[in-house]
């Protein structure tokens, strides 16, 4: 994403970054193409949640914020894990209604058991919560309401629909229901050369899921490996 966005001599191009990201994931997984993709900045995600009136989510583990105080203001510099100190916003286990700044803050936390893989799970849970709220408001079937949300996002949203507008995709997906979606987390592990960290790669279980997905056997594989399903 970063490499693709920086190609060329001009200002970084988010859409160009997404295109290289999609190509990379396609080559790694064998999934030939993505029909559409959307990239939201931090500001955009916060404004999307606020435009929908907040979201309801089950916080699955106690999550202290490294960045914000309980009132939403920034924490001061300190000796904590992320270089911050002072009072922390804490998201306790249970059903919570989160407004924009809270949803963004919750999604950013990775100094937790499970590290960045826990953060990815929380991202997926928030995507489901945002979709549930948008569907409950029938945003995708109301062109005026859909346009209102897009205008609220403004330049914080980059959408690549291979020539089709976002409204077309929104309407096509408006019949989905959150409970029918299966979100999958693929286990990975760090790789390196000597003492140098090179990045992450899927474990054998994660790579096998991709193979089964391409073969049309994803449902059976997930039944046999229920830990991959995001609850």
Helices and strands as residue ranges (DSSP letters): H 2-6, H 14-29, E 37-40, H 42-51, E 55-59, E 63-64, E 76-77, E 84-85, E 90-91, E 94-98, H 100-108, H 115-136, G 139-141, H 143-153, G 154-156, E 157-160, H 166-172, G 178-180, E 188-193, E 196-202, H 204-214, H 218-224, G 226-228
